[in-house]
């Protein structure tokens, strides 16, 4: 079950507790009350690891954001919205029929929240006093002092506050005060949003991932079978050591020609630093005397992940050191951590299929070239560029580029090579749209 930590002012505890039975079937709540804002940072830092998400009021959220900049776990906030504000004003108008709003102070409306639309309702002469406050540890005292000053100066008859921690002191000073608070409806909407998003995130993070690891240049002649088995044993041992050293538990299975790592999407993101490198491959490079290739497959089932991992491994074998990911949406990313890393689609698009037929080159090659153009932010490529990014020979790259030139989607331009004598470098300027223009 989802666990949520709720940071709130201690005076608000009784107001928010009724939410608990409304969400008890979907999550477990732990309330973390504070008395002053300077307690919030410690409350968050000391507790966020124990929860799937954190929920807090808007003041706490803004204060914490100012302190820590980046939230380490999904964090949500509830606040007084226009619906809650005007419900409160309606109730006030029923009991204070002759209320002059120019003699009222409201401490939670400002330019930042567009005064919750009140500027459109009242003229400048009718508009209430507002509090100009900035986030700091003594904000409650600061806001309280401004309310008291306005009251002593005889400028207000009523205060409407959004800060529960000032309520008791305002009443003690004899200032007529009404508390405005997010409604149970508003709070429930925030909790449901948090629960729904965290459930979705957990589903995504728990997607199955298989890593297909193969030895490079395997020789199947009779005399090398024992050598192959020894290499696989060493690979297996290295993977176990990686798992232990990096505190990353995963299952390792031995296949006839490969080893498989079974893990989750969440762990894969950590292993690959969000698909920018591959710590497993880097570890194996340092600890094995031979090369390996890794294909990662992400799927909703074991079968789907395995098929994608096998395809990713075949793609990885094209590159000197290959670690390729194929996502559940058939996006191919890799080789991870290499300068030649690109991202492209492996799915068959009808328009791309037509383009492939017209040009006489494969869909995959078109998608790779398109990805290279996107990555380099230039449609001017040499045969060396195409060879490097596509993992093919210079001859193969020239063959593709010449075919594009023949079909009218590439033109040759020459670039003088700085500090080098001899013939200028041949560059192909590629524009696939020309194929569509020609029908």
Secondary structure as GFF3:
##gff-version 3
##sequence-region A 1 439
A	DSSP	beta_strand	2	9	.	.	.	ID=ss1
A	DSSP	three_ten_helix	10	12	.	.	.	ID=ss2
A	DSSP	alpha_helix	13	16	.	.	.	ID=ss3
A	DSSP	three_ten_helix	17	19	.	.	.	ID=ss4
A	DSSP	alpha_helix	20	23	.	.	.	ID=ss5
A	DSSP	beta_strand	27	34	.	.	.	ID=ss6
A	DSSP	three_ten_helix	37	39	.	.	.	ID=ss7
A	DSSP	alpha_helix	40	47	.	.	.	ID=ss8
A	DSSP	three_ten_helix	48	50	.	.	.	ID=ss9
A	DSSP	beta_strand	53	57	.	.	.	ID=ss10
A	DSSP	alpha_helix	58	68	.	.	.	ID=ss11
A	DSSP	beta_strand	75	78	.	.	.	ID=ss12
A	DSSP	alpha_helix	82	95	.	.	.	ID=ss13
A	DSSP	three_ten_helix	101	103	.	.	.	ID=ss14
A	DSSP	beta_strand	104	106	.	.	.	ID=ss15
A	DSSP	three_ten_helix	111	120	.	.	.	ID=ss16
A	DSSP	beta_strand	129	130	.	.	.	ID=ss17
A	DSSP	alpha_helix	139	152	.	.	.	ID=ss18
A	DSSP	beta_strand	158	161	.	.	.	ID=ss19
A	DSSP	three_ten_helix	164	166	.	.	.	ID=ss20
A	DSSP	alpha_helix	167	172	.	.	.	ID=ss21
A	DSSP	beta_strand	177	179	.	.	.	ID=ss22
A	DSSP	alpha_helix	184	205	.	.	.	ID=ss23
A	DSSP	beta_strand	208	215	.	.	.	ID=ss24
A	DSSP	three_ten_helix	222	224	.	.	.	ID=ss25
A	DSSP	alpha_helix	225	245	.	.	.	ID=ss26
A	DSSP	beta_strand	251	254	.	.	.	ID=ss27
A	DSSP	beta_strand	259	264	.	.	.	ID=ss28
A	DSSP	alpha_helix	265	271	.	.	.	ID=ss29
A	DSSP	alpha_helix	279	287	.	.	.	ID=ss30
A	DSSP	beta_strand	292	299	.	.	.	ID=ss31
A	DSSP	alpha_helix	302	316	.	.	.	ID=ss32
A	DSSP	beta_strand	323	326	.	.	.	ID=ss33
A	DSSP	beta_strand	331	334	.	.	.	ID=ss34
A	DSSP	beta_strand	342	345	.	.	.	ID=ss35
A	DSSP	alpha_helix	350	359	.	.	.	ID=ss36
A	DSSP	alpha_helix	363	376	.	.	.	ID=ss37
A	DSSP	beta_strand	380	381	.	.	.	ID=ss38
A	DSSP	alpha_helix	383	390	.	.	.	ID=ss39
A	DSSP	alpha_helix	394	406	.	.	.	ID=ss40
A	DSSP	beta_strand	410	415	.	.	.	ID=ss41
A	DSSP	beta_strand	425	430	.	.	.	ID=ss42
A	DSSP	alpha_helix	433	437	.	.	.	ID=ss43
###
